[in-house]
Amino acid sequence: GAGVSQSPSNKVTEKGKDVELRCDPISGHTALYWYRQRLGQGLEFLIYFQGNSAPDKSGLPSDRFSAERTGESVSTLTIQRTQQEDSAVYLCASSPRRSGRGDTQYFGPGTRLTVL
Amino acid sequence: SQQGEEDPQALSIQEGENATMNCSYKTSINNLQWYRQNSGRGLVHLILIRSNEREKHSGRLRVTLDTSKKSSSLLITASRAADTASYFCATDAGSARQLTFGSGTQLTVLP
């Protein structure tokens, strides 16, 4: 079946603009995660959804970052007033159940965000 | 902060040789997973080892886990040029919902 998809694949924006990144998880996956990966570094956790609620927002770096999810489907990550430090690849992953149960996470291809 | 730290940061070997990557972590875990990433994009899950397991095999992959040392190793045997990628360990710890990733090892397999 279809994997996790993300759009756009690349986004170039000017400093101060808002951007919206989209993630379509695997159908039936209740858990959804957003990560950020700066160049040459590991993944930095941003936010986790169980269904459409977000029990863990601890990784969001500032109040410019927000995310929402519709039911158990698409999620959007919004970055307001983008800064150059926001440039990174934003990765979305989904898993069938809540994490902490040894679930594998299935990753999308990521959105490469460049803030000029 | 990163839970897992891989070493080496970069590894270059000849095709046919074995590649070993190590991961250390700081807190107690439920399981440890290894992922592979090509060209800085999506990650692919390779193998999961639970905290009560010491060794696991999958094809050319062998993973060990030493919870007393809080470390894991990933061995790729008979490497191929197509194995060139970044490899990350990720820990699933306590009640945390998310995986915590290390900074990765960049493996280059020369033909």
Interface residues (C-beta under 8 A of the other chain):
Chain A: V4 A31 Y33 Y35 Q37 L39 Q41 G42 L43 E44 F45 Y48 Q50 P55 D56 G59 V89 L91 A93 R98 S99 G100 G102 T104 Q105 Y106 F107 G108 P109 G110 R112
Chain B: Q2 G4 N30 N31 Q33 Y35 G40 R41 G42 L43 V44 H45 L48 R50 F88 A90 D92 G94 S95 A96 R97 Q98 L99 T100 F101 G102 S103 G104
